[in-house]
Amino acid sequence: MNVDTARLGEVRSDWTLDEVRGLFALPFADLVFHAQSVHRSNFDPNEVQVSTLLSIKTGACPEDCAYCPQSVRYDTGLEREELMAVQEVVARARAAREAGATRFCMGAAYRSPKDRELRVIMEMVRGVRELGLETCATLGMLTPAQAGALKEAGLDYYNHNLDTSAEFYDKIITTRSFQDRLDTLAAVREAGINVCSGGILGMGESEGDRAALLHTLATMPRHPESVPINQLVQVEGTPLAGSAPLDPIEFLRCIAVARILMPRSHVRLSAGRSEMSDEMQALCFLAGANSIFYGERLLTTGNPDVERDQQLFARLGIRPESAPATSRSANGDEEMPGALLTGRACTRGKRSGA
């Protein structure tokens, strides 16, 4: 499986699965070198986009995602919480902005939101956007009409993770199909909302599954603007609790391959950062990650606190990225206008990050 290094850095959607596998097979130093080279051609290597994720409705999800503490099917001790009030969400967004975030993502544990719930969430989107923050939501499956309504309310990004490969998918989730996820992403894209979509690593999948996941994302007609790479957070009571941990080098390979395949996408370190050393995170940034979630929690799981992140940024010479009102999309053309920023998700990141 040879890799044509002369084409690395091109924005393309015609990657073959053999090419993706070939990237995974590169010696680690070569892979990271190519990823860093691609990264520097498209981004400032010392800037990281910073987002905050808030669970606006917690628990009681009817689906059976094997990693999810919010599923009603598993006893994880999680207390259910109804949809938050608009004013409380806006207040939390204001605090996130003051802590340095430029994007605010709202996650709700729904299979798909009802229209009456969506109307309340649309008010949240309007309120957060008025603060000068980019807005993101992760609410489960959407119809084209619902995606259009969120766009009208001013939503900038929608997160809907593929989670894993199409082949491994039914080992993790049986209550919705892989195609259901693709359909939601198509509805979001058609509505003119930026796409945030990635996956979760360490669920027992093979390297081939990880390659297939990234291949699916990289062969979309338009690459996702944000690609969250989550490391499984094992929660007692879920079927995946006690799973063998993923080799950190394999996680890093996924970051690097994602960077090469989708040169202009933000590759986000999402769930699992609290279990990573500073050195591991530094290597992830070197391999092309350039987005993180700020704050103490990702929906219902832990995350490094703001002070620790600020200290790490200072040690590495990294600064938060400021999002312009209009920026280049993941495929090179102009991205849909976002909020004008004064200073902070994305297929149900509500489970293991976004």
Buried (B, 14 or more C-beta within 10 A) or exposed (E): EEBEEEEBBEBBBEBEBEBBBBBBBBEEEEBBBBBBBBBEEBBEBEBBBBBBBBBBBBBBBEBBBBBBBBBBBBEBEBEEBEBBEBEEBBEBBBEBBEBBBBBBBBBBBBBBBEEEBBEBBBBBBBBBBEBBBBBBBBBBBBBBEBBBBBBEBBBBBBBBBBBBBBBBBEBBBEEBEBEBBBBBBBBBBEBEBBBBBBBBBBBBBEBBBBBBBBBBBBBBEBBBBBBBBBBBBBBEEBBBBEBEEBEBEEBBBBBBBBBBBBBBBBBBBBBBBBBBEEEBBBBBBBBBBBBBBBBEBBBBBBBBBBEBBBEBBEEBEBBBBEBEEEBEBBBEEEBBEBBEBEBBBBBBBBBBBB
